[in-house]
Each structure stands twice: as C-alpha cells, then as structure tokens.
Amino acid sequence: MARPVLPLDDRRSVTCQACHEPHKKTAGRPAQPGPDPQLRAYGNIKFRNDAVAFAGEAATCYTCHQSRTDTRTNSPDWNVRRAPHDSTAAEMLSATNAMQFAGWTYNSSPHADKTRFVAPGKSEARQCLSCHNDVTPAKGQLGYQAMGGHSFKMAQGDDTDIFTTASGAGTTVAGTRKFTFSPASPISSFLKKVTTGDQLTLTGPDAGTYAVDSVDGSRQITLQGGGAFMGGTPTTWSIKSVAKYNVAACVQCHTTAVDFRDVARGDYDGNLTIQPVQDEIAGLLAALKSAIQAKLTTLVGSPATMSIANGRIKYTVTAGSLVRTFPGPGVPASENPDFPYSGLSAADKATWDALYGASYNWAFVGNDHSEGIHNTGYAVNLLQSAYKAVTGSSIGSPFVPF
C-alpha cells in the first residue's frame, strides 16, 4: 500500500510522545496546581551502576541522556572496554558513573546541587528543565520561540549569513516587498533557519539593516519597526543569523556570562592562564588525549592513537592502520591478539586498566556536550585524575568547591 512521504523539513526525530504519555497521568508526581504534564517518568532514575538520582520532572531527560554503561570494576561493560553512550549529561549532573580513581576526591559544582539552583519564577530545582525549558525569550526579544521552552535550546544562530543574493540564488520583484528564490525550492529550508532578532540587510533602495520580528506560516517575514522599509527594489539582500543565548537562568549568578562564557575559578589545564570554563575543559581534554596517546605509543612500540569505535575504547597503530580494542578481561583475542589480557602481568594489567579509565573519562566529559558547564567540578576532577593516572603527574590547579 502506498504511504505518504513527509517532506524533509517536516520530519522530526523526537516528538511529543517521547516524553509525554497522552493517555495517562504522571505516575508518582505530587499533586500540584494546573494540568498534569502526563510525563512518561518522574522522580528517581537509576543509572547502570545502580546509583540513584532524583530528577523530578526531568526524569525523562535522565532516561535518555546517560552513558548506558556500568563503570564498576569487572562489570560486563568494564570487562569489554565499553565506551560511554554519546550523551552523559544526567550522570555529569549527578556526579556519578564515570571512572573514579582511588585516592581522589571528586567535587561538584552548584549546577549539580538541586537545593541551590532554581530558575527564575520557580519554587524548586528542576534539573535540566531549569535552564533548557523553564526560561525562554519573550516576544520581541532575540530568539523568541527558538530557544528554551520545548525547543530545549540554549543557543541559536552563529553570526553567519543564512542567505544572500550575492551568491546568485535570489531575485527580487520590482516595486514590491517580495523577495523570491530562483529556483524556488530552497525557500522552506531557508526560512526555517530565520528567527526573531536575525537581520535583513539591503543595498540599493531602502538600504539598511532591519531586525526580523517573526516568520509566519505563509513564508512571510515581519520586520521590527514597521514603516521604514518601503519595498523598493534592492540591489542585493541578505539575512544574517545573529548569535543568541538563553541566559535568563545563568545571569542570576553569572552576571557577565551573556554567552555562557564566564572565567573559571582556576587554571585547571595548567597553561598558566585562567580562561573561561569551556577553554579550561578543552585544554584538559587535549592534554589528556595527548598523554593517553603517548602512553599507548610506549606500550605498543609504535605511534598509536586512541579512538571510540563500535561502542568500545580502541586504539589504532598508525603504521599499519591496525585497530585494536583496549585489552580487558572480556575482550576476545580476535579483537586484540597483540596484548591478550590474561597474558599480562599484574603491573601491565594495572597500566592498561588506568589507560582505559582515563580514555573513558575523556569520552565521558566530551559526550556531556556542555564543555564543563553542567558540572564543572566533576568534569575537572575526572580529567585531572585521569591525567595523573596516565602520567603520574598532576596538571593544573585543583577545583575548589563552593
């Protein structure tokens, strides 16, 4: 039987039903004023290492955005050198289920403390929802309906041209306010990228830069300020995607973090410069990967690089392009015939175990995708402890909890 085909622009990978159960009330949610959100999950979430975290109404977020891996020593996942799933935000916020090395204290940041972080207008912490959902630009503000709310986006736009007639793909119609494409087919995709606060720039008649107020279903852009644009025939026109940041929750504490970039409280990556948190984490990630690959090169006797492939922690021997899984108790000899785990000495096993743990932390922090913002303290400690496990040396200044 023939089935309708959805146009590419109308396809959605995640729909309402991913989080909401349309036929049931939220199980376990305390009675509150207003309609029930009919969430698929509420309250506590248990991670694969059996750690339990309270997520409240963000429980459906926690259900998906976790590593799906048990990092406890000699668990089935640990034995086969499994890598974390590509979304570890829930465990990062909960400060659990990364590789924690003995003798190291793992601190957290206030973002991970549900008693301290509450969005404006809310009476309780709502974990992910406090930043990604509960605050959103009002009508007329930059990014209205493009960030926060059910978009869950914290940023939108990149300060580049979405479209320009200088590329030769657009035409104008004389004496009107109408701009058309030639060919017309890209128009739907193009307009879906335009949001409140983006900028229309004209040269020729009506030359100037105008702020976009809205884009409606008729594929019509409304400009802020109204009457100045009279609709002459411009020589060229372009629309720029203005960078926008949903910082309403952030600026309660970080009054200068208008783009999420606030200076760290220490030189965590040891480059003798205190930078924004994101740069400190990037420096630690780079230093740790270099240390891991230097150690790998020593162990295998040839230049080697660490990578994540097929859900495992692997390395590639550069000279022969040989890909191997890190040796572990559950790794078959076919995946690493060069260093079968059962044949290693106790000291070599400890070395490979530490190298696996360090590589796991490198992936865990990167897969959180917040560049350290979700829980700076845990991210810094995971990377610094991993670096010391690989090199025997410390890096950067320690994270001092609030």
N, C-alpha and C positions, 0 to 999 in steps of 0.2 A: 504494500500500500504506500502511496506517495505521502511523504511527510513534509510539512513546511520547513524551510531553511531560514534560520534567523540571520539577518544581516550582521556582519562582523561587529559593527558599532553597537548593536543591541544585545550582544552575548554577555552573560555575566557568570563568572566562576563561583561567586558566593552570593546567594540570595537570602531573603529574609528567613527562610526555613532553616538555614544553617545555625542560627542562634535562637529562633523563636519556634515554639510548638503551637501551631494555630488552633489546636483542639483541646489544650489542657492549660490549667493554671500552673504557675511556677511552683514546683514541689519544694517545700521546706522554707519558703520565703516568709518572714514575719509579715503580719498584716500591716499595710500602710495605706494612707490616703491615696486616692486616684486609682486608675485602672491597673490591673495586673499586667506586667510586661510579657507574660507567657514565655518565660525563658526555658530553654532545654536543661539548664543546670543552674544550681545556686548553692553557695556555701563553700564547703571544704572540697578541695581537689587533692587526690593522692597521686604523687608522681611515681615513676617506675622504680625508684629506690625506696619506696614506701614512706617517704617524707610527706607530710600533710600540710597544706597551706590553705588558709581561709581566703577565698576570692570574692565572696559575696555575689553580686550581680555580674561580676566579670568572670564567673566560673566557666562560661562557655569559651571565653578567650583563653583561659588557662588550659582548657581541654585540648586545644589545638596547638597553641604556641608553647610547646615544651619539647624537650630533646628526644622523648620516646626511648630513652636509654637508661639502664641501671648501671651506675658507675661504681657500685660496691665491688671491692676486690673479689675476684673469682665468680662474679655473676656471669651468666651466659654472654651478656653483652660485652663485659670486660674481657672475658677469655678470647673472644673472636676479634677483639680490637675494633669494636664498632665505633663509628663517629656519631656525634650528636646530630639529630634532625635539624633541618635548616630553619629553626625558629625556637629560640631558647628563652624568650622574654619572661615567661612565667617563672621559670626556675631562677633566672637572674634576679627578678624582683623578690623572690622568696629566699635567695641566698642559699641554694641547695643544689645538689646533684651535678656539680662539676667535679673535677679531680682535686681533692683537697689533700695536700701533702702533710705528713706528720710533723708536728713541731711548729706549725704556722697557725697564727690566729687570723681568721677570716672575718673582717668587719663589713658592715653595710652602711649605706647612706640613708638619709631621711626619706628618699623616694620609696624605699623598701619598708618603711615603718608606717603601717596603716593607722597608727594613732596620731601621726603628726601631719600627714599630707592630705588635706581636704580641699577640694576645688571650691571656688567662689560660689556662694549660694547653696552649698550642700552642708549637711549636718554630720556626714560620716565619710570616711575614705572609701573610694570605690575602685581602688587599684587602677587597672588600665583605663577604665571609663573616666576617671578624674581628669585626665589630660586629653584623651583621644575622642571622647564623646560629650562630656558634660559642658565644655566651653566651646563656643563657636562664634565667628564674627557675626555681628548684627547686620541687618540690611543697610546697604550703603558703605559698609566697611570692606577693606581689602579681603578677598577670598570668601565673601558671603556665599553660603551653600556649597563651598568647595573644600572646606576644612572643618574638622570637628563633627559633631552630630554623628549621623550614620555613615559619613564618609570615613570616619576614624583617622583622617589625615592630619598630620601635624604641620605639614608644609605643602605648598603648591606653587608651581611656577619656577622658572630658572633664569630670568633676565635675558632670554634669547628671543629672537623673532619666531613667532608661531607661523606667520605667513607674511610674505612681502611680494608685491608685484614686480620688484626688481628682478626676481627670478624668471619672469616672463610667463607665469602661470595664471595671472589675473587680468581682468579687464574692467573697465568702468563704463557706465551708461551715462551719456551726456545729459546734464540738466536735471539729474535726479540724485537721490541719496542712495542709490542702489549700486552695489559692487558685486560683480559676478565672476565666476571662475570659467576658465577655458582650458581644459574641459571642466564640466560642472561636477563630475563625480567625487572629487575630494571634499566638497563643501561640508558634508555631515561630520566627517572626521575632524576637519579643521575647527568647526565651531564648538565641538565638544571639549576642546582644549582651552577655550576662552572663558574667563570668569571675571567677576566684579573686581575692578582695580587694574585690569590689563589696559594697555594703552594703544589707541589707534592714532597713527601718525600720518598726516597728509602733506604732500608738497604740491605746489601749484595753488589753484583756488582753494580757499578755506584752509590754507596751510596752518599746521599746528598739531599739537598733541592733545588728544581727548581721552578721558578715563571712561572705561566701559562700566555701565551700571548693571546691565543684565543681558542675557541671551534667552530669547523665548523659543517656544516650540515651532514657531514659523520661520526659524532660522533668521531672526532679526536681532540685531544688536542695538540696544538702547544706550545712549551715552549720558554721562552725568553732566549736568549744567544746561542741557537742552539747547537753547536757541542759537548759540554761537555758530554751530555747524549748519550752513545754509544749503549744502548739497550741490556745490559746484562740481566740475569735472576735474579731479585731482590728476596731477602728473603721475604720481606714484602713491601707493598706500601700503601700510604695513601694520601688523598688530604684534605687539611685544608681550611676552609672558612675564609679568612682574613677579619677582620672588616674594612670597607671602609666608608668614609664620603664625601659627596659632599658639600664642604665648600667654593667653589670659591666665592660665593656671600657674605658669612659671614665674611671672613678674610679681607674684605675692612675696617671693623671697629673693629672686634674682632680678633686681630692678634694671640691670643693664643688659640682660640676656634677650635682646629683641630678636635675635636669630638663633636662640638656643646655645650660643657660644659664650659661656662665662669662663673666666680664668680659673684654672684648677687651684687647689689649696697647697699644691706642692709640685716639685719637679719629679713626677713619677717615672718618667722614662730615662732620667739620668743624662739628658743632653745639656744640662746647665742653664736651661731656660724654662720658666714657668709659663705654660701656654694654656689655651682653652682645653677643657677636658677631652674633647674629641681628638685633639692633636696629641695630647699625652698618651691616650689609649692607642692611637695609631703608631706612635713611636714605640710603645711597649710591644705591640703586635709584630712590628717589623724586627725589633731586636730579638724577640723570642724566636721568630721563624728563622732568622739568621743563625741563632745559636743551635737550634734543632738541626738545621741542615749541616752545620759544621760538625756536629757530633755524629750525624749519620755518615758523613764522608769519612770520618775516622773509623767508624765501626765496620763499614763495608769495604773500605780500602779504595774507594773511587768516588768522584764527585756525585752527590745524591741530593735529591730534592724531596721534601715532604709534600703530600697532597691528600685530598679527600676524594675517594672514588668508590662507587658502588656501596656507599654507606659504611666504608671502613677507613681506618687510618693507614695510609700506604706511603711507600717511597719509591722513587724512580732512580735507578742507577743511570746517570746521564750517558755514559759511554756507550752502553748497549741498549738504551731505552727499555731496560727491564723494569717492570712494575711488580713490586712485592708488597704483601701485607706485613705490617709490623709483626714480628714473632710473638706468639701468645699461646697459652695452654690449649686453646680451642682452634688455633689456626692450622689447617691441614698443610702437610708438607708440600702439596702441589701449589699452594699459594706463597710459600717461602721455603724452597728446598735448600737455600743457602744457609739459613740460620734456624733450623728446627728448634723450637723452644725446649723440648725435652733433652736436647743435647747441650744446652748452655750451662755454664757454671752458675752457681748462686749469685756471684757478683755480676755476671753478664745479664742474668735474668733481671736483677735489680736495675741495671742500667737501661735495659730495653723497657722495663715497666715504667721507669721515670720518664723515658722519652715518649712513650705512648701517652702518659698522663699529661705531659706538657703539650703535646700536639693536640690532645683532646681539648685542653683549656684554650688553646689558640683558636680552635674551631668554635668552641662554645661561646667565647666572647664575641667573635666575629658574627656568628649566627644570631646573636641577640639583636643585631641591626640597629642598636641605639647609640653606638660609638661611646658606650660608657655612661650614658645619661640615665638609663633605667636604675642602675645601682653602681655608682662609681666605685664605692668602697670594695664591693665584691669583685668587680672587674679588675681593679688594680691589684688586689691581693692574689687573684687567680693567676695573673700574668707574671707578677713578680716572684711568686713562689715557684712557678713553673720554670722561670729563668734560672733561679738558684738551683733547682733540682737537676737541670741540664748542665750548668756551667760550674756550680759550686760557689759562685759569686753572687753578691747582691746587686740590684740595679735600682737606681733612683731613690727618692725619699719615700719613706713609708706613708701609707694612708693613715691619717689621724681621724678617728671617728668623732662626730659632733657630740 
